[in-house]
Amino acid sequence: MKTYDNFFLPVNDLEKAKDYYQNVLGLSLKFDFSSKGMIAFHVGEEEPAIILKDTGRFPEAKSTIWFEVESVNEEYERLKKKGVNFLSVPYMIGTGHAVEFEDLFGNRFGITDYIKE
């Protein structure tokens, strides 16, 4: 695991959440993909963002921490051999590959890379 990538939080009202994170907490908007059910906010000068996921579009959403890795496919195979409980096989996202898993206690994590095919 190289670094944190993003922090995902489920919300049941994306517009209300956008107002809260922007106008109450004072976070600046990183991107607004409301049509895809996600809005992201910068936290200071850090690259990792808080990404709000609309539970109307993503009913299985849980609070999730993603880590950046060199290669999702390689890390997936390595961790799978160690018994990690992945929620799917690796899949493509706009910036590369990703896959999520849960630890022994039900906490959700993900790994992502920036390798586009």
DRENPASE-473686 format. One record per residue: x, y, z of N, C-alpha, C, O in turn; chain. Coordinates in steps of 0.02 Angstrom, whole numbers, plus 32768, in hexadecimal, padded with zeros to 4 digits. Example, Ala and Ser with C-alpha at 12.3 -4.5 7.8 and 13.67 -1.06 7.14 Angstrom:
> 8294,7EE4,8186,8267,7F1F,8186,8294,7F5B,8186,82C8,7F5A,81A7,A
> 8282,7F90,8162,82AC,7FCB,8165,8285,8002,818A,829E,8039,8192,A
***
This chain:
> 802A,7FC6,8000,8000,8000,8000,802D,803E,8000,8056,8047,802D,A
> 8025,8068,7FCD,8051,80A2,7FC6,803A,80DD,7FF0,8062,80FC,8013,A
> 7FF9,80EC,7FED,7FDF,8127,800F,7F93,8122,8012,7F76,80F6,7FF2,A
> 7F74,814F,8036,7F2C,8154,8034,7F18,816D,7FEF,7F3B,8195,7FD1,A
> 7EDF,8155,7FD6,7EC5,816F,7F97,7E89,819B,7FA4,7E8B,81D7,7F96,A
> 7E53,8180,7FBD,7E17,81A7,7FCC,7DF1,8187,8006,7DFC,814E,8019,A
> 7DC3,81AF,8022,7D98,8199,8058,7D50,819F,8041,7D39,81D6,8031,A
> 7D2B,8168,803F,7CE7,8167,8026,7CB6,8165,8061,7CBF,813F,808F,A
> 7C83,8190,805D,7C50,8192,8091,7C0B,818E,8071,7BFD,81B3,8041,A
> 7BE0,8162,808A,7B9C,815E,806F,7B70,8197,808A,7B74,81A9,80C4,A
> 7B46,81B2,805F,7B15,81E5,8073,7AD3,81D6,8051,7AD1,81BB,8019,A
> 7A9C,81E8,8072,7A5A,81D9,8054,7A3A,8216,8034,7A02,8211,801A,A
> 7A5C,824F,8034,7A44,828B,8012,7A81,82B2,7FF9,7AA0,82D8,801F,A
> 7A92,82A6,7FBA,7AD0,82C2,7F9E,7AD1,830E,7F9F,7B04,832C,7FAE,A
> 7A9A,832E,7F8E,7A98,8378,7F8D,7A9F,8395,7FD3,7AC3,83C6,7FDD,A
> 7A7D,8377,8004,7A83,838E,8049,7ACA,8383,8062,7AE5,83AE,8085,A
> 7AE7,834A,8051,7B2C,833B,8065,7B5D,836C,8045,7B8C,8383,8065,A
> 7B52,837B,8005,7B7E,83AB,7FE2,7B7C,83EE,8006,7BB0,840D,8012,A
> 7B41,8405,8018,7B3A,8445,803B,7B5F,8442,807F,7B82,8471,8091,A
> 7B56,840C,80A3,7B76,8405,80E5,7BC2,8405,80E0,7BE4,842B,8103,A
> 7BDD,83DB,80B4,7C26,83D6,80AF,7C46,8416,8094,7C7D,8429,80A7,A
> 7C22,8438,8066,7C3C,8474,8048,7C30,84B2,8074,7C5F,84D8,8080,A
> 7BF5,84BB,808C,7BE3,84FA,80AD,7BE8,84F7,80F9,7BF2,852C,8119,A
> 7BE2,84BD,8118,7BEA,84B8,8160,7C32,84A7,8171,7C52,84CA,8199,A
> 7C4C,8471,8153,7C91,845D,8162,7CC5,8488,813E,7CFE,848B,8153,A
> 7CB0,84A7,8107,7CDE,84D3,80E2,7D0F,84B0,80B5,7D43,84CC,80A4,A
> 7CFF,8472,80A1,7D2C,844E,8074,7D1F,8464,802C,7CE6,8474,8019,A
> 7D54,8465,8004,7D4C,847A,7FBE,7D3D,843D,7F92,7D54,8406,7F9E,A
> 7D15,844A,7F60,7CFF,8415,7F32,7D39,83FE,7F07,7D5C,8427,7EE9,A
> 7D43,83BD,7F03,7D77,83A0,7ED7,7D57,838C,7E95,7D70,839D,7E5F,A
> 7D1E,8369,7E98,7CF6,835B,7E5D,7CAE,834E,7E71,7CA0,833A,7EAA,A
> 7C81,835A,7E43,7C3A,834F,7E4E,7C20,8322,7E16,7C11,8339,7DDF,A
> 7C1A,82E2,7E26,7BFE,82B2,7DF8,7BBA,829C,7E13,7BAB,8260,7E17,A
> 7B91,82CD,7E26,7B4F,82BE,7E42,7B27,828F,7E15,7B03,8264,7E2E,A
> 7B2E,8298,7DD4,7B09,826D,7DA5,7B1F,8224,7DAB,7AFA,81F6,7D97,A
> 7B5B,8219,7DC5,7B75,81D5,7DD0,7B70,81C1,7E19,7B84,818A,7E2C,A
> 7B54,81EE,7E43,7B4A,81DE,7E89,7B85,81EB,7EB7,7B8A,81CE,7EED,A
> 7BB4,8217,7EA1,7BEF,8225,7ECA,7C03,826F,7EC7,7BFE,828F,7E93,A
> 7C19,8288,7F00,7C36,82CB,7F05,7C74,82C5,7F31,7C73,82A2,7F64,A
> 7CAA,82E7,7F1D,7CE9,82E4,7F43,7CFD,8328,7F5C,7CF0,835B,7F3C,A
> 7D1E,8328,7F96,7D36,8365,7FB6,7D80,835F,7FC7,7D97,832B,7FDF,A
> 7DA4,8395,7FBC,7DE9,839A,7FD2,7DEB,83A1,801E,7DBD,83BE,803C,A
> 7E20,8387,803C,7E2D,8394,8083,7E72,83B5,8084,7EA5,8393,807E,A
> 7E73,83F7,808C,7EB1,841C,808B,7ED5,8413,8048,7EB5,8415,8013,A
> 7F16,8409,804B,7F3E,8400,800F,7F4B,83B6,7FFF,7F70,83A7,7FD0,A
> 7F2B,838A,8024,7F36,8342,801A,7F15,832B,7FD9,7EE1,8345,7FC5,A
> 7F33,82FA,7FB8,7F16,82DD,7F7B,7EDA,82B1,7F8B,7EA7,82B6,7F68,A
> 7EDD,8286,7FBE,7EA2,825D,7FCE,7E66,828A,7FDD,7E6C,82BD,7FFF,A
> 7E2C,8275,7FC5,7DF0,829D,7FCE,7DBD,8275,7FF7,7DC2,8239,7FFF,A
> 7D8C,829A,8010,7D50,827A,802C,7D1E,8277,7FF3,7D0C,82AA,7FD6,A
> 7D09,823B,7FE2,7CD9,8231,7FAC,7C98,8218,7FCA,7C95,81E3,7FE9,A
> 7C63,823F,7FBF,7C21,822C,7FD7,7BFF,8202,7FA2,7BFD,8214,7F68,A
> 7BE3,81C9,7FB7,7BC0,819C,7F89,7B76,819A,7F9C,7B64,818D,7FD5,A
> 7B4D,81A8,7F6B,7B05,81A9,7F74,7AEB,8161,7F7D,7AF2,8138,7F50,A
> 7ACD,8153,7FB7,7AB4,8110,7FC4,7A78,80FE,7F97,7A66,80C4,7F92,A
> 7A5A,8130,7F77,7A26,8121,7F46,7A43,8100,7F08,7A23,80D5,7EE9,A
> 7A80,8112,7EF6,7AA4,80F4,7EBD,7ACF,80B9,7ED2,7ADA,808B,7EAB,A
> 7AE8,80BC,7F11,7B15,8089,7F2B,7AF9,806F,7F6D,7B13,8080,7FA3,A
> 7AC5,8046,7F6B,7AA4,8030,7FA9,7AD1,8008,7FD8,7AC3,8004,8013,A
> 7B06,7FEA,7FBE,7B33,7FC2,7FE8,7B6E,7FEB,8002,7B9C,7FCF,8020,A
> 7B6E,802D,7FF6,7BA6,8057,800A,7BB1,8055,8056,7B82,8057,807D,A
> 7BF0,8052,8068,7C06,8056,80AE,7C40,8087,80B1,7C5F,8095,807E,A
> 7C4F,80A0,80EB,7C8B,80C8,80F3,7CC7,809E,80DE,7CCF,8066,80F6,A
> 7CEF,80B8,80B0,7D25,8091,8092,7D64,80BC,808A,7D60,80F6,8076,A
> 7D9C,809E,809A,7DDD,80BE,808E,7DFF,809A,8054,7E05,805D,8055,A
> 7E14,80C0,8022,7E39,80A3,7FEA,7E83,80B5,7FF1,7E95,80EB,8007,A
> 7EAD,8084,7FDD,7EF5,808D,7FDB,7F0C,8089,7F92,7EF0,8064,7F6A,A
> 7F40,80AF,7F82,7F5E,80A9,7F40,7F94,8073,7F43,7FBA,806E,7F73,A
> 7F96,8049,7F10,7FC8,8015,7F09,7FE7,801A,7EC3,7FCC,803B,7E97,A
> 801F,7FF9,7EBA,8040,7FFA,7E77,8013,7FD8,7E43,8009,7FF3,7E0D,A
> 7FF9,7F9D,7E54,7FD0,7F76,7E26,7F98,7F53,7E4D,7FA5,7F29,7E77,A
> 7F5A,7F66,7E3E,7F22,7F46,7E60,7F21,7EFB,7E52,7F16,7ED3,7E80,A
> 7F2D,7EE8,7E14,7F2A,7EA1,7E03,7F5D,7E78,7E2A,7F4E,7E42,7E43,A
> 7F9A,7E92,7E2F,7FCE,7E6E,7E55,7FBE,7E6D,7EA0,7FC6,7E39,7EC0,A
> 7FA8,7EA5,7EBB,7F98,7EA8,7F02,7F5B,7E7D,7F13,7F58,7E5E,7F48,A
> 7F2B,7E7C,7EE6,7EF0,7E51,7EED,7F05,7E08,7EF4,7EEF,7DE5,7F21,A
> 7F30,7DF1,7EC7,7F47,7DAB,7EC9,7F6E,7D9C,7F09,7F65,7D68,7F27,A
> 7F99,7DCB,7F1C,7FC1,7DC1,7F59,7F95,7DBD,7F97,7F9D,7D90,7FC0,A
> 7F66,7DEB,7F9D,7F3A,7DEC,7FD8,7F08,7DB3,7FD8,7EF6,7D98,800C,A
> 7EF1,7DA0,7F9D,7EC2,7D68,7F97,7EE2,7D27,7FB1,7EC1,7D00,7FD3,A
> 7F21,7D1D,7FA2,7F45,7CE3,7FBB,7F4B,7CE3,8007,7F52,7CAE,8026,A
> 7F46,7D1F,8025,7F4A,7D24,806E,7F05,7D22,808E,7EFF,7D2C,80CB,A
> 7ED1,7D16,8066,7E8E,7D0E,8081,7E64,7D4D,8086,7E31,7D4D,80A9,A
> 7E79,7D83,8065,7E51,7DC1,8068,7E0F,7DB6,8045,7E0C,7D98,8010,A
> 7DD9,7DCF,8064,7D95,7DC7,804B,7D83,7E01,801C,7D6A,7E34,8033,A
> 7D8F,7DF8,7FDB,7D7F,7E2C,7FAA,7D35,7E29,7F9A,7D16,7DF4,7F9A,A
> 7D19,7E64,7F8B,7CD2,7E69,7F7B,7CC3,7E5C,7F31,7C8A,7E52,7F1E,A
> 7CF8,7E5E,7F08,7CF1,7E51,7EC0,7D37,7E43,7EA6,7D67,7E40,7ECB,A
> 7D3B,7E39,7E65,7D7C,7E37,7E44,7D8E,7E7F,7E33,7D62,7EAA,7E33,A
> 7DCE,7E8D,7E24,7DE0,7ED1,7E11,7DB8,7EEA,7DD4,7DA7,7EC3,7DA8,A
> 7DA9,7F2A,7DD4,7D82,7F49,7D9E,7DA1,7F8B,7D8A,7DC8,7FA9,7DB0,A
> 7D8E,7FA3,7D4F,7DA8,7FE2,7D35,7D7E,801C,7D51,7D41,8017,7D56,A
> 7DA1,8052,7D62,7D81,8092,7D73,7DA0,80C6,7D45,7DCB,80B6,7D1D,A
> 7D8C,8104,7D4B,7DA4,8138,7D1E,7DEF,8144,7D20,7E0B,815C,7CEF,A
> 7E10,8133,7D57,7E57,8141,7D5F,7E84,8103,7D5D,7EC1,8109,7D5D,A
> 7E66,80C8,7D5C,7E8E,808A,7D5D,7E64,804F,7D73,7E2C,8045,7D5A,A
> 7E7E,8028,7DA2,7E5C,7FEC,7DBB,7E4C,7FF6,7E05,7E6B,801E,7E28,A
> 7E1A,7FD0,7E1C,7E08,7FD3,7E63,7DE8,7F91,7E77,7DD0,7F6B,7E4D,A
> 7DE8,7F85,7EB8,7DC3,7F4D,7ED5,7DBD,7F5B,7F20,7DEA,7F78,7F3E,A
> 7D85,7F45,7F3D,7D7A,7F51,7F84,7D79,7F0E,7FAA,7D6B,7ED9,7F8D,A
> 7D88,7F12,7FEB,7D87,7ED8,8016,7D74,7EED,805C,7D73,7F28,806C,A
> 7D64,7EBC,8086,7D56,7EC9,80CC,7D87,7EA3,80F7,7D9A,7E6B,80E7,A
> 7D9A,7EC4,812E,7DC7,7EA2,815D,7D9F,7E71,8188,7D63,7E69,817D,A
> 7DBF,7E53,81B7,7D9F,7E21,81E2,7D67,7E3D,820D,7D3F,7E18,822A,A
> 7D63,7E80,8210,7D33,7EA0,823D,7CFC,7EC5,8217,7CD3,7EE8,8236,A
> 7CFA,7EBD,81D5,7CC6,7EDD,81AD,7CD6,7F23,8195,7CAC,7F43,8175,A
> 7D13,7F3B,81A3,7D27,7F7C,818A,7D38,7F76,8140,7D57,7F46,812B,A
> 7D24,7FA7,8119,7D2E,7FA4,80D1,7D69,7FCE,80BB,7D73,8006,80D1,A
> 7D91,7FB0,808E,7DCB,7FD0,8070,7DCB,7FC3,8026,7DA7,7F98,800D,A
> 7DF3,7FE8,8002,7DFB,7FDD,7FBB,7E42,7FEB,7FA7,7E67,800D,7FCB,A
> 7E55,7FD0,7F6E,7E96,7FDF,7F51,7E8A,7FF8,7F0A,7E5C,7FE1,7EE8,A
> 7EB3,8026,7EF5,7EAE,8041,7EB2,7EF3,8050,7E97,7F23,805A,7EBD,A
> 7EF8,8051,7E56,7F36,8065,7E35,7F24,8098,7E00,7EE9,80A8,7DF6,A
> 7F56,80B1,7DE0,7F4B,80E3,7DAB,7F66,80C8,7D69,7F88,80EB,7D44,A
> 7F57,8088,7D5C,7F6C,8067,7D1F,7F2F,8061,7CF2,7F02,803A,7CFF,A
> 7F2E,8089,7CBD,7EF7,8085,7C8D,7F0A,8055,7C55,7F43,8053,7C3E,A
> 7ED8,802F,7C40,7EE5,8000,7C09,7ECC,801C,7BC7,7ED2,7FFB,7B93,A
***
